[in-house]
Amino acid sequence: MNEPDLFAPEKAALARARGLLAEADAEGHRDALQTLADAYERLVRDMERLIRHADRTERELARANQQLRELTETLAFRNRHDGLTGLLNRETLIQEAEGLLQDRPLGLILVDLDLFKQINDRYGHPVGDRVLVDVARALERMCPGEGHCGRLGGEEFALVLGEGSGTTAPELAGHLAEEIRAIRRPEAPGLRITASMGVAVAVPGVPFDRLYLCADDALYRAKYGGRDRIEPVRDRIEPEANPRPCST
């Protein structure tokens, strides 16, 4: 569809002026009309150029705004997510967990890959990085709608879930352990991956750092109890003025 000619009236006036110019007999009349016609033609040409420039400027501004929005979204994502795996980073995961724990029971699963240094030493860091990404995808598949999963650093991950997820934290940890054991890397056919996990559940009002401490203590027991194990904290963690050691 052709756009309307914004200068149709001016161009018609210019055509009429040129017509009069062709019919004029007096030399002065002819010169004045010629000057008017030339000035009018320059005006129309300059205005058309300005409008084309304005249209181009508007398109360039729209493109720049879109690039700025995309850059802002990218920076916001990178600020909240781990650069390698795309999971929430440590700081963001803790913030999300603290928010959930204000008004609902919260389960925390700490995951530490077994003998990960040996994977890097034997197969190289590129394979190790791909393993971390594979584990991250396994966490995402297991993560319930109300939950969050993140990379705490190195080969340590975490998954938090609210009680409304329909699956208990120990059950979810069991499924996650199976997912991790099933990971295979075609460039490292002999590689087998396992993880040790510590699981704890807290009720609202418990500081997240206490929940984390209890899950971490359970993870320690899993690591030094033979690896490829899941160690739960037996009782829910309750708010206490003088917190006792985590129950085993």
PAZAPA-4460 file (N, C-alpha, C; in steps of 0.05 Angstrom, whole numbers, plus 32768, in hexadecimal, padded with zeros to 4 digits):
% residues 248
    n_x    n_y    n_z   ca_x   ca_y   ca_z    c_x    c_y    c_z   seq   type   mol
   8011   7FE8   8000   8000   8000   8000   8012   8019   8000     1      M     A
   800E   802B   7FEC   801E   8043   7FEA   8016   8058   8000     2      N     A
   802A   8064   800B   8025   8078   8020   801C   8092   8012     3      E     A
   800A   80A2   801E   8001   80BB   8012   8018   80CF   800F     4      P     A
   8017   80DE   7FFA   802B   80F3   7FF4   8024   810B   8005     5      D     A
   8035   8110   8019   802F   8127   802B   8032   8142   801E     6      L     A
   803F   8143   8006   8043   815C   7FF9   8033   815F   7FDF     7      F     A
   801D   814F   7FDD   800D   8151   7FC5   8003   816D   7FC0     8      A     A
   7FF8   817C   7FD5   7FEF   8198   7FCF   8005   81AA   7FC5     9      P     A
   801D   81A8   7FD2   8033   81B9   7FCA   803C   81B3   7FAE    10      E     A
   803D   8199   7FA8   8046   8191   7F8D   8031   819A   7F78    11      K     A
   8018   819A   7F7F   8003   81A4   7F6C   8006   81C2   7F68    12      A     A
   800C   81D0   7F7D   8010   81ED   7F7B   8028   81F3   7F6A    13      A     A
   803D   81E3   7F6E   8055   81E7   7F5E   8050   81E2   7F41    14      L     A
   8040   81CD   7F3B   8039   81C8   7F1F   8029   81DF   7F13    15      A     A
   8017   81EB   7F23   8007   8201   7F19   801A   8219   7F14    16      R     A
   802D   821D   7F26   803F   8234   7F22   8050   8230   7F09    17      A     A
   8058   8218   7F04   8068   8214   7EEC   8056   8217   7ED3    18      R     A
   803D   8210   7ED5   802B   8215   7EBF   8028   8232   7EB9    19      G     A
   8025   8243   7ECE   8023   8260   7ECA   803D   826B   7EBE    20      L     A
   8053   825F   7EC8   806D   8268   7EBE   806F   8265   7EA0    21      L     A
   8065   824E   7E96   8066   8249   7E7A   8055   825C   7E6A    22      A     A
   8040   8266   7E76   802D   8278   7E68   8034   8295   7E6A    23      E     A
   8046   829C   7E7C   804B   82B9   7E82   8059   82C6   7E6A    24      A     A
   8052   82DF   7E66   805F   82EE   7E50   8072   8303   7E5B    25      D     A
   806B   8310   7E71   807C   8325   7E7B   8095   8319   7E88    26      A     A
   80AC   8326   7E82   80C6   831B   7E8C   80C7   831C   7EAA    27      E     A
   80BE   8332   7EB6   80C0   8334   7ED3   80AE   831F   7EE1    28      G     A
   8096   831C   7ED6   8084   8309   7EE1   8090   82ED   7EDF    29      H     A
   809D   82E8   7EC8   80A9   82CE   7EC3   80C0   82C9   7ED7    30      R     A
   80D1   82DD   7EDC   80E7   82D9   7EEF   80DD   82D4   7F0B    31      D     A
   80C9   82E4   7F14   80BE   82E1   7F2F   80B2   82C5   7F33    32      A     A
   80A3   82BD   7F1F   8096   82A3   7F20   80AB   828C   7F20    33      L     A
   80C1   8290   7F11   80D6   827C   7F10   80E3   8279   7F2C    34      Q     A
   80E8   8290   7F38   80F4   8290   7F53   80E2   8282   7F67    35      T     A
   80C8   8288   7F66   80B5   827C   7F78   80B4   825E   7F73    36      L     A
   80B3   8255   7F5A   80B2   8239   7F54   80CA   822A   7F5E    37      A     A
   80E2   8236   7F5A   80FB   8229   7F63   80FC   8227   7F81    38      D     A
   80F3   823C   7F8F   80F3   823C   7FAC   80E0   8227   7FB7    39      A     A
   80C9   8225   7FAA   80B4   8212   7FB3   80BF   81F5   7FAF    40      Y     A
   80CD   81F1   7F98   80D7   81D6   7F93   80ED   81CE   7FA7    41      E     A
   80FE   81E2   7FAE   8112   81DC   7FC2   8105   81D6   7FDD    42      R     A
   80F0   81E5   7FE4   80E2   81E0   7FFD   80D7   81C4   7FFF    43      L     A
   80C9   81BC   7FE9   80BE   81A1   7FE9   80D4   818C   7FEB    44      V     A
   80EA   818F   7FDC   8100   817C   7FDD   810C   817A   7FF9    45      R     A
   8111   8192   8005   811D   8192   8020   810B   8185   8034    46      D     A
   80F1   818B   8032   80DE   817F   8045   80DD   8161   8042    47      M     A
   80DD   8157   802A   80DD   813A   8025   80F6   812D   8031    48      E     A
   810D   813A   802E   8125   8130   803A   8124   812F   8058    49      R     A
   8119   8144   8064   8117   8145   8081   8104   812F   808B    50      L     A
   80EE   8129   807D   80DC   8115   8086   80E9   80F9   8084    51      I     A
   80F8   80F5   806E   8106   80DB   806B   811A   80D8   8082    52      R     A
   8128   80EE   8088   813B   80ED   809E   812E   80E7   80B9    53      H     A
   8117   80F4   80BD   8108   80F0   80D6   80FE   80D3   80D8    54      A     A
   80F5   80C8   80C2   80EC   80AC   80C2   8103   8099   80C9    55      D     A
   811B   809F   80BD   8132   808E   80C3   813B   8091   80E0    56      R     A
   813A   80AA   80EA   8141   80AF   8106   812E   80A0   8118    57      T     A
   8114   80A1   8112   8101   8093   8123   8106   8075   8123    58      E     A
   810D   806A   810B   8113   804D   810A   812C   8046   811A    59      R     A
   8140   8057   8117   8159   8053   8126   8155   8055   8144    60      E     A
   8144   8068   814C   813E   806B   8169   812F   8053   8173    61      L     A
   811C   8049   8164   810D   8031   816C   8120   8019   816E    62      A     A
   8132   8016   815B   8145   8000   815C   8158   8003   8174    63      R     A
   8161   801B   817A   8172   8020   8191   8164   8019   81AB    64      A     A
   814A   8021   81AD   813A   801B   81C5   8137   7FFD   81C8    65      N     A
   8133   7FEF   81B2   8130   7FD2   81B4   814A   7FC5   81BD    66      Q     A
   8161   7FCE   81B3   817B   7FC4   81BB   8180   7FCA   81D9    67      Q     A
   8177   7FE2   81E1   817B   7FE9   81FE   816A   7FD7   820F    68      L     A
   8151   7FD1   8207   8140   7FBF   8217   814D   7FA3   8218    69      R     A
   8157   7F99   8202   8163   7F7F   8201   817C   7F7E   8213    70      E     A
   818C   7F93   8212   81A4   7F95   8222   819D   7F95   8240    71      L     A
   8188   7FA5   8247   8180   7FA6   8263   8176   7F8B   826D    72      T     A
   8166   7F7D   825C   815D   7F62   8263   8174   7F4F   8267    73      E     A
   8188   7F51   8255   81A0   7F3F   8256   81AF   7F44   8270    74      T     A
   81B4   7F5E   8276   81C3   7F65   828F   81B3   7F5C   82A8    75      L     A
   8199   7F5F   82A7   8189   7F57   82BE   818A   7F39   82C2    76      A     A
   818A   7F2A   82AB   818C   7F0D   82AD   81A7   7F04   82B8    77      F     A
   81BC   7F11   82AD   81D7   7F09   82B6   81DB   7F10   82D3    78      R     A
   81CE   7F25   82DD   81D1   7F2D   82F9   81C4   7F18   830B    79      N     A
   81B1   7F09   8302   81A2   7EF6   8312   81AA   7ED9   830D    80      R     A
   81B8   7ED4   82F8   81BD   7EB8   82EF   81DB   7EB1   82ED    81      H     A
   81E0   7E98   82F0   81FC   7E8E   82ED   8203   7E8E   82CF    82      D     A
   821B   7E97   82C9   8222   7E9B   82AD   8225   7E81   829E    83      G     A
   822D   7E6B   82AB   8231   7E52   829C   8218   7E42   8299    84      L     A
   8208   7E3F   82AE   81F2   7E2D   82AD   81D7   7E3B   82A8    85      T     A
   81D6   7E55   82AD   81BC   7E63   82AA   81AA   7E60   82C2    86      G     A
   81B2   7E51   82D6   81A2   7E4F   82EF   81A5   7E69   82FF    87      L     A
   8194   7E6D   8313   8197   7E83   8325   81B2   7E82   8332    88      L     A
   81BE   7E99   8336   81D8   7E99   8344   81D2   7E98   8363    89      N     A
   81E8   7E96   8372   81E5   7E92   838E   81D5   7EA8   839C    90      R     A
   81DB   7EC1   8396   81CE   7ED7   83A4   81B0   7ED7   839D    91      E     A
   81A9   7ED3   8384   818D   7ED4   837C   817E   7EBD   8388    92      T     A
   818A   7EA5   8388   817C   7E8E   8393   8176   7E92   83B0    93      L     A
   8189   7E9D   83BF   8184   7EA2   83DC   816E   7EB7   83DF    94      I     A
   816E   7ECB   83CF   8158   7EDF   83D1   813D   7ED3   83CB    95      Q     A
   813B   7EC2   83B7   8122   7EB5   83B0   8119   7EA2   83C7    96      E     A
   812C   7E93   83D2   8126   7E81   83E8   811D   7E90   8401    97      A     A
   812A   7EA6   8407   8122   7EB6   841E   8105   7EC0   841B    98      E     A
   80FE   7EC8   8402   80E3   7ED2   83FD   80CF   7EBC   8401    99      G     A
   80D4   7EA4   83F7   80C1   7E8D   83FB   80BE   7E86   8418   100      L     A
   80D5   7E86   8427   80D4   7E7D   8442   80C6   7E8F   8455   101      L     A
   80BE   7EA7   844C   80B0   7EB9   845E   8093   7EAF   8464   102      Q     A
   8087   7EA1   8451   806B   7E9A   8456   8064   7E7D   844F   103      D     A
   8078   7E6C   844B   8072   7E50   8445   808A   7E3F   844D   104      R     A
   8085   7E25   8453   809B   7E13   8458   80AC   7E10   843E   105      P     A
   80C6   7E0D   8442   80D8   7E0C   842B   80EB   7DF5   842E   106      L     A
   80EE   7DE6   8418   8101   7DD1   8417   811A   7DDA   8408   107      G     A
   8131   7DD1   8411   814A   7DD8   8404   815A   7DBF   83FF   108      L     A
   8163   7DBB   83E6   8174   7DA5   83DE   818E   7DB0   83D5   109      I     A
   81A4   7DAA   83E3   81BE   7DB1   83DA   81CB   7D9A   83CB   110      L     A
   81D6   7DA0   83B4   81E1   7D8B   83A2   81FE   7D90   839D   111      V     A
   820F   7D7D   83A2   822C   7D7F   839D   8235   7D68   838C   112      D     A
   823F   7D6D   8374   8248   7D58   8363   8260   7D4A   836F   113      L     A
   8260   7D2F   836D   8275   7D1F   8379   828E   7D1F   8367   114      D     A
   82A5   7D23   8374   82BF   7D21   8366   82C0   7D31   834D   115      L     A
   82B6   7D49   834E   82B5   7D59   8335   82D0   7D61   832C   116      F     A
   82E3   7D65   833E   82FE   7D6D   8336   830A   7D57   8324   117      K     A
   8304   7D3E   832A   830F   7D28   831A   8303   7D29   82FD   118      Q     A
   82EA   7D32   82FB   82DF   7D35   82E0   82EF   7D4A   82D0   119      I     A
   82F4   7D60   82DC   8304   7D75   82CF   8320   7D6B   82C8   120      N     A
   832D   7D5E   82DB   8348   7D54   82D7   834A   7D3F   82C1   121      D     A
   8336   7D2D   82C0   8338   7D17   82AD   832E   7D1E   8292   122      R     A
   8317   7D2D   8291   830B   7D33   8277   830E   7D4F   826D   123      Y     A
   8318   7D61   827F   831C   7D7D   8277   8305   7D8E   8280   124      G     A
   830B   7DA8   8283   82F7   7DBB   828D   82DF   7DBF   827A   125      H     A
   82E4   7DBE   825F   82CC   7DC0   824E   82B7   7DAB   8253   126      P     A
   82C0   7D92   8258   82AD   7D7C   825F   82A1   7D82   827A   127      V     A
   82B1   7D8B   828D   82A7   7D92   82A7   8291   7DA7   82A6   128      G     A
   8295   7DBB   8295   8281   7DD0   8292   8267   7DC4   8286   129      D     A
   826A   7DB2   8273   8251   7DA6   8267   8243   7D95   827B   130      R     A
   8251   7D88   828D   8244   7D79   82A2   8235   7D8C   82B4   131      V     A
   8240   7DA2   82BB   8232   7DB6   82CC   8218   7DBF   82BF   132      L     A
   821A   7DC4   82A5   8202   7DCC   8296   81ED   7DB6   8296   133      V     A
   81F6   7D9D   8292   81E4   7D86   8292   81D6   7D84   82AD   134      D     A
   81E5   7D87   82C3   81D9   7D86   82DD   81C5   7D9D   82E1   135      V     A
   81CC   7DB4   82D7   81B9   7DCB   82D9   819F   7DC5   82CB   136      A     A
   81A0   7DB8   82B3   8187   7DB1   82A5   8178   7D9C   82B5   137      R     A
   8185   7D8A   82C2   8177   7D76   82D3   8169   7D84   82EA   138      A     A
   8176   7D98   82F7   8169   7DA7   830C   8150   7DB6   8301   139      L     A
   8152   7DC1   82EA   813B   7DCF   82DF   8124   7DBD   82DA   140      E     A
   812A   7DA4   82D0   8114   7D91   82CC   8107   7D89   82E6   141      R     A
   8115   7D88   82FB   810B   7D80   8315   80FE   7D97   8324   142      M     A
   8104   7DAF   831D   80FB   7DC6   832C   80DD   7DCA   832A   143      C     A
   80CE   7DCA   8341   80B1   7DCE   8340   80AA   7DEB   8339   144      P     A
   8091   7DF0   8334   8088   7E0A   832C   808E   7E20   8341   145      G     A
   808C   7E19   835B   8091   7E2D   8370   80AE   7E2D   8378   146      E     A
   80BF   7E1D   836B   80DA   7E1A   8374   80EE   7E2B   8364   147      G     A
   8107   7E2A   836C   811C   7E37   835F   8135   7E26   8360   148      H     A
   8145   7E26   834B   815E   7E17   834C   8175   7E2A   8344   149      C     A
   818C   7E25   834F   81A2   7E37   834A   81BD   7E29   834D   150      G     A
   81D1   7E36   8344   81ED   7E2D   8348   81F9   7E3E   835D   151      R     A
   8202   7E31   8373   820E   7E40   8389   822B   7E46   8384   152      L     A
   8238   7E38   8372   8254   7E3C   836C   8262   7E22   8367   153      G     A
   8276   7E21   8356   8284   7E08   8350   8271   7DF3   8347   154      G     A
   8272   7DDC   8355   8261   7DC5   834E   824A   7DC2   8362   155      E     A
   8243   7DD7   8370   822E   7DD6   8384   8215   7DE5   837A   156      E     A
   81FE   7DD8   837C   81E5   7DE2   8373   81D1   7DE1   838A   157      F     A
   81BA   7DEE   8386   81A5   7DEE   839A   818A   7DEF   838D   158      A     A
   8176   7DE2   8399   815B   7DE3   8390   8149   7DE9   83A8   159      L     A
   8138   7DFD   83A6   8126   7E04   83BC   8109   7DFF   83B1   160      V     A
   80F8   7DF6   83C3   80DD   7DF1   83BB   80CA   7DF6   83D2   161      L     A
   80B3   7E02   83CB   809E   7E06   83DF   808E   7DED   83E3   162      G     A
   8080   7DEC   83F9   8071   7DD4   8400   805A   7DCF   83EC   163      E     A
   8051   7DE3   83DE   803B   7DE0   83CB   8043   7DD2   83B1   164      G     A
   805C   7DCA   83AE   8066   7DBE   8395   805A   7DA2   8391   165      S     A
   8050   7D95   83A6   8045   7D7A   83A3   8059   7D64   83A6   166      G     A
   8073   7D6A   83A8   8088   7D56   83AC   8099   7D5E   83C4   167      T     A
   809F   7D4B   83D5   80B0   7D51   83EC   80CD   7D55   83E3   168      T     A
   80DC   7D64   83F3   80F8   7D69   83EC   8108   7D4F   83EA   169      A     A
   8106   7D3C   83FC   8115   7D23   83F9   810D   7D13   83E0   170      P     A
   80F3   7D13   83D9   80EB   7D05   83C0   80F7   7D13   83A8   171      E     A
   80F6   7D2D   83A7   8101   7D3C   8391   811F   7D37   838F   172      L     A
   812D   7D36   83A5   814A   7D31   83A5   8150   7D15   8399   173      A     A
   813F   7D02   839F   8142   7CE7   8394   8140   7CE7   8376   174      G     A
   812B   7CF5   836C   8128   7CF7   834F   813F   7D05   8342   175      H     A
   8148   7D1B   834F   815F   7D2A   8344   8178   7D19   8343   176      L     A
   817D   7D09   8358   8194   7CF7   8358   8194   7CE4   8340   177      A     A
   817C   7CDA   8339   817A   7CC8   8322   817F   7CD6   8308   178      E     A
   8175   7CEF   8306   817A   7CFF   82EE   8198   7D04   82EA   179      E     A
   81A6   7D0A   8300   81C3   7D0F   82FE   81D2   7CF6   82F7   180      I     A
   81CB   7CE0   8302   81D8   7CC6   82FB   81D4   7CBF   82DE   181      R     A
   81BF   7CC8   82D2   81B9   7CC2   82B6   81C8   7CD3   82A2   182      A     A
   81D5   7CE8   82AC   81E3   7CFA   8299   81FA   7CEB   828C   183      I     A
   81FC   7CEE   8272   8212   7CE3   8262   821E   7CF8   8250   184      R     A
   8238   7CF7   824C   8246   7D09   823A   8252   7CF8   8223   185      R     A
   824A   7CFC   820A   8255   7CEB   81F4   8273   7CEE   81F1   186      P     A
   827E   7D05   81F8   829B   7D08   81F5   82AB   7CFC   820C   187      E     A
   829C   7CF2   8221   82A9   7CE6   8238   8299   7CCD   823F   188      A     A
   829B   7CB7   822F   8289   7CA0   8232   828B   7C92   824D   189      P     A
   82A2   7C94   825A   82A4   7C86   8274   829C   7C97   828C   190      G     A
   8292   7CAF   8287   828C   7CC1   829D   8271   7CBA   82AA   191      L     A
   8271   7CB8   82C4   8259   7CB3   82D3   8258   7CC9   82E9   192      R     A
   8241   7CD5   82EB   823E   7CEC   82FD   822B   7CE6   8313   193      I     A
   8233   7CEC   832C   8221   7CE9   8343   8223   7D03   8354   194      T     A
   8210   7D05   8366   8210   7D1D   8377   8208   7D14   8394   195      A     A
   8212   7D24   83A7   820A   7D21   83C3   81F7   7D38   83C9   196      S     A
   81E3   7D33   83DA   81CF   7D47   83DF   81C8   7D48   83FD   197      M     A
   81C4   7D61   8406   81B9   7D65   8420   819E   7D73   841E   198      G     A
   818A   7D69   842E   816F   7D72   842B   8165   7D7C   8446   199      V     A
   8158   7D93   8447   814D   7D9E   845F   8133   7DAD   8458   200      A     A
   8121   7DAE   846C   8107   7DBD   8469   8104   7DCE   8481   201      V     A
   80FC   7DE7   847C   80F7   7DFA   8492   80DB   7E06   8490   202      A     A
   80D0   7E0E   84A6   80B6   7E1B   84A7   80BA   7E39   84A5   203      V     A
   80A4   7E48   849F   80A7   7E65   849E   80B2   7E71   84B8   204      P     A
   80C2   7E85   84B6   80CE   7E92   84CD   80EA   7E89   84D3   205      G     A
   80F3   7E73   84C6   810E   7E6A   84CA   8121   7E7A   84B7   206      V     A
   8136   7E85   84C1   8149   7E93   84AF   8154   7E80   849A   207      P     A
   8157   7E8A   8482   8160   7E78   846D   817C   7E6E   8472   208      F     A
   818D   7E7E   847F   81A8   7E75   8484   81A8   7E5D   8497   209      D     A
   8194   7E5A   84A9   8193   7E42   84B9   818A   7E2A   84A9   210      R     A
   8177   7E2E   8497   816F   7E18   8485   8187   7E0F   8475   211      L     A
   8196   7E22   846A   81AD   7E1B   845A   81C2   7E0C   846A   212      Y     A
   81C6   7E15   8483   81DA   7E08   8494   81D3   7DEB   8499   213      L     A
   81B9   7DE6   849E   81B0   7DCB   84A3   81B3   7DB9   848A   214      C     A
   81AB   7DC4   8473   81AE   7DB5   845A   81CB   7DB0   8454   215      A     A
   81DC   7DC3   8459   81F9   7DC0   8454   8205   7DAC   8466   216      D     A
   81FC   7DAB   847F   8205   7D96   8492   81FE   7D7A   8488   217      D     A
   81E5   7D78   847E   81DC   7D5E   8472   81ED   7D57   845A   218      A     A
   81F3   7D6B   8449   8204   7D66   8431   821F   7D5C   8439   219      L     A
   822A   7D67   844E   8245   7D5E   8458   8244   7D41   8460   220      Y     A
   822E   7D39   846D   822B   7D1D   8475   8229   7D0B   845C   221      R     A
   821B   7D15   8448   8218   7D05   842F   8233   7D02   8421   222      A     A
   8242   7D17   8420   825C   7D16   8412   826F   7D03   8420   223      K     A
   8270   7D05   843A   8283   7CF5   8449   8278   7CDA   8453   224      Y     A
   825F   7CD4   844B   8254   7CBA   8451   8255   7CA7   8439   225      G     A
   8263   7CAF   8424   8266   7C9D   840D   825F   7CAA   83F2   226      G     A
   8255   7CC2   83F2   824D   7CD0   83D9   8235   7CC2   83CB   227      R     A
   822B   7CCF   83B7   8213   7CC5   83A9   81FD   7CBE   83BC   228      D     A
   81F9   7CD0   83D0   81E6   7CCB   83E5   81D4   7CE4   83E9   229      R     A
   81BD   7CDF   83F5   81AB   7CF5   83FD   81A8   7CF3   841B   230      I     A
   81AF   7D09   8429   81AC   7D0A   8446   8197   7D1F   844D   231      E     A
   8181   7D17   8458   816D   7D2B   8461   8170   7D33   847E   232      P     A
   8168   7D4B   8484   8165   7D53   84A0   814A   7D48   84A9   233      V     A
   8149   7D39   84BF   8132   7D29   84C6   8119   7D3B   84CB   234      R     A
   811C   7D4F   84DC   8106   7D5F   84E4   8105   7D7A   84D6   235      D     A
   80ED   7D85   84D3   80EB   7DA0   84C9   80F9   7DB4   84DC   236      R     A
   8106   7DC8   84D0   8114   7DDC   84E0   8100   7DF1   84E9   237      I     A
   80FE   7DF5   8503   80EB   7E07   850F   80F9   7E20   8519   238      E     A
   80EA   7E37   851A   80F6   7E4F   8526   80FD   7E4A   8543   239      P     A
   8114   7E52   854C   811C   7E4E   8568   812D   7E66   8570   240      E     A
   8129   7E6D   858A   813A   7E83   8595   8157   7E7A   8597   241      A     A
   815B   7E61   859F   8176   7E56   85A1   8178   7E3D   8590   242      N     A
   817E   7E3F   8576   817D   7E29   8564   818F   7E12   856D   243      P     A
   8183   7DFA   856C   8192   7DE2   8572   81A0   7DD8   8559   244      R     A
   81B3   7DC5   855C   81BF   7DB9   8544   81AA   7DAC   8532   245      P     A
   81AF   7DAB   8519   819C   7D9F   8506   8199   7D81   850D   246      C     A
   8180   7D77   850C   817B   7D5B   8512   8183   7D4B   84F9   247      S     A
   818C   7D33   84FE   8196   7D21   84E8   8183   7D0A   84E4   248      T     A
***
